[in-house]
Amino acid sequence: MASEVGSPRKSKHNHQTIGLVQCGQCPLSDMLREAERIGANGVVVANTNGCGRPTREFFESATNIRVPVAFVASKVIKEVRSMQQRAEVLQLDQLQPEGKARREAFVHISILDNGQHRESNIINHILASTHILLASMVVLALFVYLSLACSIGSLRYIPREIAPEIFGARPEPIDKEVLEKLPLVPVEWSIPGCYDSDEESQYETPSCEASPASEAIQQQLAGIIVRCAAQASSITASVSDTRHSPGANHYFQQLQARYARARKLCVDDPEKFSSTHMHRYLQPTSRDIFPNTELRLSKVRTYGFDYDYTLARYTDKLPETIYTMIRDVLVKKMLYPPALLALRYDSTFAIRGIVYDKETGWLFKLDSNYNIAMDTIHYGREPLRDLEEVYSLHNGPHVAPDYVKNHLYHLNDIYSVPEATLLADIIQHFTEHNIPFHPRYLAEDIRAAGESIHKGDGISLSPLHTVIMNNIGDYLNRAPELLQILNKLKSEGKRLFLLTNSGYQYVDKGLTYMFNTSEWRDVFDVVIVGARKPGWYLSHRPFRLVPTAKSTSMQPWAPVDQFEEGQVYSGGNLMSFTSITGYSDRNVMYFGDHIYSDLRDPSIQKGWFTGAIVSELKYELSVIQRSEYRQCVSYIQLLEKILKHSQQETRGAAYMQLPAKEKEAFRNLLDVGRAERRRTRWKLRDCFNTNFGSVFRTEKYPSLFATKIKAFANVYTADLSNLGEYPSDFVFYPKRMEQAHETRMPEVDDLLDEILHDKPHTS
């Protein structure tokens, strides 16, 4: 089974994991990555700036870290280390584990010091001595104490799992007398990356001095926490009385209530999002055709089809074979290390639509605005650790058009998915074995190897086609219903043509197997193979006859000025095709799977209607049908509406008159909602692919791939056979896309429900 590259390793312990970090020469982002890898629930960081506030380096280079971080002054960490010395557990890595049943009830502590990771379970070394138990209580007490300090009146508080009184269950209330005795420690607790690119950075805080809590108060907290630990899965700061909060005002309390209501509606009632509670007309299925523009099928007089991944339905064995054949060419013909022969294809790693940077070796996804989806960047099989490199190269996540054109390799077709995986695997191998390489040469070599197995020498069958033809049943699924659909279109007076880059022998063998008849040519008015798309649309290359058993002429060198029924032709160009057939550009519809070879030029150059076959839709739609997905989307949208509405309220005069401290508390609470929104986005992404997410979306926007499908295809669907689900006079209506200034009409769904189910209207 393939590993889930890029996913943080879950801690195998049931208790809290805390990382203690003293900033040194090692980049903070590396230490945070290590904390995420070991499954830490939180990290306490002492900054070298001495005042316990996040640095610019943290916000700019650690935007994908999912571990909560408490920034404290160095004196606080010194206090922790002195407590460890008093407890005689300074050398944690030398402790020996003992009874498993006992250690799981206590705190798991990891020390990350200057990039060196030392890990141990303190309570693994359960001895008769009470010092170790005291140490665990005190360290956990400090962790909670830092959170409490934020909650009752110092700086920003945005915990990883969000304030428990708003977004989840909370432990028993902390003793009020203890709270009143707590000094205010300057602490910043933040989720890295919770700030959107268009939001103001939050690292500009005033200088400060730490005031560590007294040992007596720490011991009091330790006793309280031990009592709470048995009842709470994680110990997070919670204040039961809002009078202790600096934000005890109408705006603060109203926003708290809205968050709680949103969670209750979208998270606490998962049954609401089950498929049984969804209207049938709201459920897209893999049998649907999805319109980007209005399309009347009655206007279509001529249908054209690509072969590969349009008419031909390949099995999952094909990408594995492509991966293996390209790998073998690299080793046996291009002198790559023989050790690469041990590489195996992982179908779960890559998705269609990502790009490869030929200068850096990064794989990542672009959104519709040519911004890098920062949580998708991989170098080899590992997520990119130092995102500062991205900002240094591009001055932010945006990629300039010239860079996109000259340095990015777009992996847009299904054949490119195994290429992307092989790129990552080879980079991983070279990196682990300290083998120098240039990413551009690697991409060029893989592309050349891929072309050699796909195209061959231009006369005989390509190596890949030979393998498929010799094992046709292993690579192709039968599709007799497709032939029925084509015959139905033919009987309705539609003209049909086949336009493919593949050779005749290969297509003939494939369609004969799929349709279970060698007479498949009779259904097409024109058959064109070896077209060399996308050049076919703009070239002036002439057509030529392909000799077959039905050929009336055995002179393939003769000029072609007409198409005869039952014959097969190769090459040619769009202009000659239109001239010979007389097909009107305004009533031709062409189906294909490739954005550039099949969809772009017919749509732009000739105004053909185009249909995209996106086989990934079947899986993506299955994810969309899951209650977890609908929960996440509903929760995100509701949080966004709450945040937007709550911010609008701050524009009023009443809010402006609030004390600065209460305004700050309200702004902090807004950040809590933003952080919860980001956390839910991560969860939503992982529903599709843990490395790159959905083929169609990034965190905020449609993916570049989805944008191209929308631009160059009138409709898209998972399988060509779905065309048979619709009558010839069907009209496709796209969703109305509101502009930002336009009013949405969500009540239309309720009105439609009343109409379809004959329900009385209630006002």
Secondary structure, DSSP 4 states (H G I P E B T S, - for coil): ----TTPPPPPSSSS-EEEEEE--SS-HHHHHHHHHHTT-SEEEEE-TTSS----HHHHHH-TT--S-EEEE-HHHHHHHHHHHHHTT-S-GGGPPP--HHHHTTS-EEEEEETTEEEEEEGGGG--S-SHHHHHHHHHHHHHHHHHHHHHTTSS-B--TT--HHHHS---SPPPHHHHHH------EEE-TT-S-TTSPP----------PPPHHHHHHHHHHHHHHHTT-SS-----S-GGGSTT-SHHHHHHHHHHHHHHHHHTS-GGGGSGGGS-GGG---TT-EEESS-EEGGG--EEEE-IIIII--B-THHHHHHHHHHHHHHHHHS---GGGGG----TTT--TT-EEETTT-EEE-BBTTSBB-GGG-EETTEE-S-THHHHHHHSSSB--HHHHHHHEEE--STTHHHHHHHHHHHHHHHHHTT----HHHHHHHHHHHHHHHHHTTSSSPPHHHHHHHHTHHHHB---HHHHHHHHHHHHTT-EEEEE-SS-HHHHHHHHHHHHT-S-GGGG-SEEEE---TTGGGT--PPEEEEP-TT-S---TTS---SPPTT-EEEE--HHHHHHHH---GGGEEEEES-IIIIIIHIIIII--EEEEE-TTHHHHHHHHTSHHHHHHHHHHHHHHHHHHHHHHHTTSHHHHTS-HHHHHHHHHHHHHHHHHHHHHHHHHHHTT-TTT--SSB-SSSBBHHHHHHHHH-SEEES-GGGGGGS-TT-EE-PPP---TTSPP-THHHHHHHHHHHTPPP--
